[in-house]
Amino acid sequence: MRNGESIALKAIPNLEFPHFKTVLKDAVSTGNRILGLWAVPFDNEYSMFGAILYPSTQRVEILCSTVEKTYPSLTLDLPSLHWFERDLSERLGMIPQGHPWLKPVRFYQGEAGKVDFFRVNGEEVHEVAVGPVHAGVIEPGHFRFQCHGEKVYHLEIALGYQHRGVERALTGGPNERSIHYAETLAGDTTIGHATAYSLLVESLSGRKPSLQAEWIRAISLELERLANHIGDIGALSGDIGFLPTQSYCGRIRGDVLNVTALICGNRFGRNLVRPGGVRYNLERERLDTLRHRLREIENDTVSAVELFFETPTVRARLEGTGIVPTHIAIELGLVGVAARASGIPIDARKDLPWGYFLNQCPPVGIYPTGDCYGRAYVRWLEIQESFQFLHRITETIPEEISDKEPPPHFNDGIRTESFLSPESLGIGVTEGWRGEIFHVAATDSEGKFAWYRVFDPSFHNWFGLAYAMRGGEISDFPLCNKSFNLSYCGHDL
């Protein structure tokens, strides 16, 4: 399948489990990656699905296997699936025999906080518990450190405090609320998730957006990337006490958000992307204003961020802190900024392009060190590329744009519900600012969502943060945590 395509459920091959496992192993061993692993219960068995992304052909392969409640774990041969299998265990009660670390990643089966944490024994070994309640407006999550003095031997992360049951709410749709659930899957990734949802619905309805709508979607997605990357560099500056860049980036992030509001009236892009298109046009007068503001924002950003990277004390604090080597990043299945900062050139805009990115994609910025400096520097590379991309795209206006053309959309996505293909599976993949976003759903005989699954980039990357802290100082945690800047609610769908 291509991105944004659908397939009849009966056309998906149902493999014997050993064959299913072999296909996954062979794909990963040849440089491809697993987008997701999930299961659907029926009778006393489960349909286990796997999705493999093949960058060389820009295709996704969907495969299936029927398994019982207890099945041989895939994790020993495919470490990147360990979090997926833990997710299956707590969601559905499935038992992957031989899994090396089978315990909840949320708290579906019991009371929040009651987890059998891993412990390190020995003289002068102690635990440090952080959260789940944090200062300010940070989302809740619990971090348990096993330390010897200041050195961290092990970090265990417990999530689930933000679980809202969004995937369950999407089941039975689409309806008038479905797009709003998609937009709030992770509030700072409104455009990324809304676009993935729209691609999925469009794949099942056969309705494709106009060139104009694809053009506006691409602009809004890169504005979302700019705002968050600039904000993250400012936050990293604050964690190391470098106040000039912190102060400037906080303000500049707001300027980028205001440009998004110029397009649709909302700083986070709510009510912009819809199945079938977008709700707002970008006529020439506002387009001229957007170009002018982008030039001003770029000049301010360059001044603030170059000061950050040119300061020796900043580099000294970031370099060598929280290292995730390339081979570990591959084994763990990291995506997005975290993967590219460990030298892995993956990006869904290139590997599985959609819409406007089929014709033009920003270069993939990578850095080999895998440390906090690398994760900060990849953000800076992407900021620069996003500015250049936005300058190019806003100078190339689709011919069909006119000030009088109504915005192309399907009434907030409601009209599409009567067009969804029955008993089919559809996908939508985008490259959000954190990394790749994967939406997958199947319809029933009436064309309604029989089930809906979402894999936010944070789902892939939380264990990367735990690894980054091994052998480091506990005082490095705020910096490492911010260098990943993962979403709690995006994980706890």
N, C-alpha and C positions, 0 to 999 in steps of 0.2 A: 504494500500500500504506500501511496504518497501521503504526505502530510495533508490533512483535510479531506481524505477519502474514506469511504465506507465499504463494507463487505458483508455479504450474507453470513449469518452465524453458521449455517450448515456448511459453508465453504471453508471454514477454519479447520485445519487438520487436527484430529484428535489422536495424539501419539501415545504409544505405550510409555510409561514413565521413564524407563532407561533411555529410550530414544529422545524423549523430551529433554532430559538432562544432557545428553550428548550434544544436541543441537545448541543448547545454551553455552556449554563449555567450548565447543568449537568456534562459536561466534565470538566469544570474549577473547579466546586465545589468538584470534586473527585481527585483533584491534578494534572490534565493534563493541557496543555497549548495550547494557540492558536498561530499557526505559522504565520497566515496571514488572512486578510479579504480584498477582492477586488471585483470588479464588472466589467462586460462587457456589454456595451449597445447593444440592438437590437430593431429595430422598436421604439416604444415609451416606452419600458420597459428595465429592466436591469436584467441580471443574476448575482446574488450576490453569491460569493463563499466563503467558510470558510475552513480552514485547521487546524485540531486538531492533536497535537502530543500526543500519548499515550506511555509514557516511559515504562510502565510495559510490554507491548507487542512489543515495538519497531516498532510501526506502525504509519502511518499518515492516518487520515480519511479525505476525501474530500467530502463536501456536498454543495448543491446549492439550491437557492430559487429564484423564479422570483418575483421582486419587482417593484413598480412604482417609479417615480422620488421622490415622498414624501413617506416616510415609517417611522414606529415607531423606534425611536433610540434604539440601543442595549446598549448604554454606561451606562445608569442608573443601569442596572443589571450587566454589564460587563465593569467595568472601564478601563480595559486594552485595550478596543476597541475604546476609545475616540479619539486617534490620527488617527486610521484607518478611522473612520467615517469623521473626518475633512479632511483627504486626499481624500476620495471619493467625498466630497462636492466640493472641489476646482478643482478636476480633471474632474468630470462628471456633476457637478451641482446638485447632489443628495442632498436631504434635510432630514436629520434624525430628525424628530419631537421630541422635548423634550431633545435634546442634550444640556448639561449644559454649553458648552463652544465652540459653533460653530463659528469658525473663521479660517482664512487661517493659514496653517503652512508653506506655500510658497507664491508665488505671481503670480499664473497662471492667475488670473482674472483681475489683475490691475497692477499699477506701483509699483515697488519694494520700500519698505519703507513706503508706505501709508497704515498703519494698525491702527485700532482703539484699541490702547493699553489700558489695564486695568489700572485704576488709583485709588490710595488710597487718600482720602481727609482728611484734618485735619491740625491743626497748626503744624509747623515744619516738616511736611511730604514733602519730595522732591524726584525728579526723578534723576536717574543717567543713562545716555545712553552710552553704550560701543559698538563700532563698527558701521557699519560692517567692516570697514577697521581697521586692527590691525597691531601691530608692526611686523617686520620681515617677515617671509613667511607663517604666519598663514592664513588659509582660511577665507573668509568673512562670518560673521554672526553677527546679531544684538542682544544685550542683554539690556533689559530695567528693571531697578531696582526701586522699590517703597520703599523708606527708611525713617526711623525716626532716625535722627542722623546717626550712623553707622549701625544700625540694619536694616536688610532686611525683609520687610513684604512679598514681592512678587517679583519674577523674571519672566519676560516673554521673551521667545526666539523666534526670527523671523529668519527664514532661507529662502533658495530659491535662493540665489545669485550665487550658483554654478550649477544651473540646466542646464543639457546638452542634455536632451531628449534621453538618452541611451536606455531606454526601447522601445521607439518608433523606434529607429534605429535598434533594434534587431528584431522587427516585420518584417516578410517577409523572414527572414533567415531560416536556417543558410547559411552563405556564407563566403567568405574568410575574411571578416572584423569582423564577429560575435565574434570570440574568442578574438580578440583584444579589442572590446568593453567590454567584460567580464573582461579582465585583468585590465582594467582601471576604472572599476566601483568605486573602492576605491584603489588608487595606492599603499598604504601600506598594502593592503590585496590582492595582486595579486594572490597568490597561493590559498587562500581561495575561492575567487570568480571564478577563472578559474576552480577549482575542482568542485564547485557546478554546473557551466555551463556544464562541461564535463559529470558529473553524469546525468544531465537532458537529454543531447543529446544522451548519451548511453542508457538511459531508453527508448527513443523513437526509437532508431535504433536497439536495441537488441544486440549491440556489446559491449562486456565487455573487459576491459584491462587485460593484463597478470599480473601474480603475481609479476613479476619484476617491472612493471609500478606502481602497487599499493604500492609496497615497496618504490620506489623513491618518489611517491607523499606524502606518510606519512612522510618521512624524510624532504622533503621540507616544508611541512605544519608546522612541529614542529620547524624548523629553523626560519620560519617567526614569529612564536609565541615568540621564544626566543629573536629575534632581537628587536621586538616592546616592549615586557615587560621590557627588560633591558633598552631600551631607555626611557621608561616611568618612571622608578624608578630614572634614572638620571635627567629627567626633573622635577620630584617632588622634588628632592634634590635641584635643582636650584631655585624652587619657594620658598623654605624656607631658602635659603642662605647656604646650606650645600655643600660646593664646592668640597670636596674630592670625594664623590660618583658621583656628577654631572660630574666631569672631567673624571673619570674612565669609567663610563657607556657610555658616548658618544663615547669613543674610542672602548669599547668592543662591542657596537652595530655594529660599522663598521666592526669589526672582524667577527661577525656572518654573516653579509651581504656578506662579502667576501667568506665565506664558501658556501653560496648559489651560488655565481658567479662561484665557483669552479665546481659546478655541471652543470650549463647551460650557463655560460658566462655573466649573468646579475645579479646584486646584489639584485634585487627585484623579481627575478624568472620569468621574462618575457620570453616567448617562450619555457617554460618547459612543462607545463601541456597542453594536447590536448585531445579532445574527442577520445576515443579508446586507450589512453596510455600516453606516454611522448615522447619528442623529443630527449632526451639525455640519454645515458647509464651511468652507474656508475661502471666502471670497477675497478678491484682490486687495481690498483696503486692509483687512485684518492680516492678510499674508504679508503685506509690506511692513506692518507694525511688528509682526513676528520676526521678520528678518532683521529689522533694526534692533529689536531687543536682544536677539541672539548674539549679534556682534558686540553689544555692550557687555552682555553677560560673559562672553568668551574672554574679553580683555580683562575683566575683573577676576575671572577664574584663573587665568594664566598667572597673573601677579600673585595671587594668594597661594596657589599650589606649588609653583616653582620655588617660592620662598621656603615652603615646607621641605621639599626634597633636596634643596641646596644647603640646608643647615646641617652641619656635621653632627650635632648632638641628637637631631632627629634620626639620622641614619644609624647612629650608634645604638639607639634604643630599639629600633625596629629590626635591624639586621641580625639574623641568627636566633630570633625569638619565635617560638612556636613553629618549628620546622615540620612540614609533612613532605617527605621525599617523594619523587615522582612515582616510584614503584608502589609505595604505600597508597598514594592517591588513586592509582589505577585499581589496586586490589579493593579499596574501600568504595570505589565507584563514585568519587567526588565529581561534581559538575560545576559549571559556571566559573565565577571568579576564583574559587578555591582550587579548581582543577587547573585553570590556565596559569595560576600563580605557581603551580608545581610543574609547569612545562608541558601541560597536555593541551594541544590545540583543538579543543572541542567548542562548538558553538552551534546551536540549532539553526541560527540564521544561515549558516553555511552548510551544515550537515543535513538539514531537513527543511529547506527554505519553503516559504509560503508567501503569497501575495506579492507585495512590492519587492521582497527580498529574493524572489526568483530572478530578477533582473539586476539587482544591485545589492551588495552586502558589504558592510564595513569589514576591513581586515581584522583578523583575530589577533589580539595582543596577548602575548604570553611572556612569562618570566620564569626562570628555572629554579629559583632558590627555595620555593615552598614555605617561606617564612612570612612574618608580618609585613616586612618591607615589600616582598613580592606581591602580597595581596593588596597592599596599598598602591603599589606601582602599576599593577594591572588595571586598577580603577582609573588611574591617571591616563593610561594608554587608551582606555575605552572612552573616557571623557573627551579626549582629543579627537578620536575617530568619530564619536557621535556628533560633535560640532561640525566636522567636515562633511559627514553624511547629511546633516540637516541643511548645511549651506547648499550642497549639491541638489538635494531633493526639492528644496523650496525654490530653486532657480529653474527647475524643470516641471512646469505645470502641465498636468494632463489636459489634452485638447478639449475634453468634454466639459471642463469647468467653465461655468459662467455665473455671474452674480445672480441670475434669476433661477438657476436650476434648483429644485427642491432637494433637500438632503435625502440620499438613497438609504432607506431602511425598511424594516418589516414591522412597523408598529410595536416597537420595543421587543421584538422577537416573539410576540404572541402568535402572529399569523403562521409562523413556521410549524407550529405543533401539528397542524393537520396535514403536513407534507412529509413528515418523517417516515422513512422506509421501515416497514415492520420487520421484526426478527433479523436485525442487522446490527453490526458493530461499527462505530465511528470513532475517529481519533482527532485530536487537535493538539499540536505541539508548538510552543513559542519559546523564545529565549528571553525570559524576564531578566531584570537587572541582577538578580542573584544567580540565575542559571536557567536550565531548561525546565519548562512547565509541561506536564503531560496530562491531558484529559482523555479519558476513554469511557465509553458507555455503550450499552446494548439496549435495543428496543424490544418490546414484546409484540404480540400479534396485532395490537391496536396502534402501534407506532409510538408508545410511551416509553420513557426510560425504565427498563426492568432493573437496571443497576447503573451506578455512576461512580467512577473512581477518579481521584485526582492525586497526582504526585508532584508536590511542590519541591523546588530545589532543596529546601531545608531538610526534607525527608532523607535525601542522599548525604547531606553534609554534616549533620550533628555529630556523628561519630568521628569525623575529621577533626573537630574541635577537641574532643576527648583525647585523640592521639597527639595533637599538637602540644598538649600540656605535659605529656610524659617527659620526665627528666628536667622540666623547667622549674622556675621559681613560682611560688603561688602569687607573688606580686605581678607576674606576667599575665594572669588570667584576664583582667579587664581589657588589656590590649589584644590578647588573642581572641577573646570573645567578640570584640568590636571588629577585628580584622575579618572575621567570618560574617558577622552581623546576620545571623539566621533568624527565621521567623518562628515564634512559638505557635501562634495560631495557624500558620501555614502548615505546620507539622501535625497539628491536632485536629484535623478536619473531622 
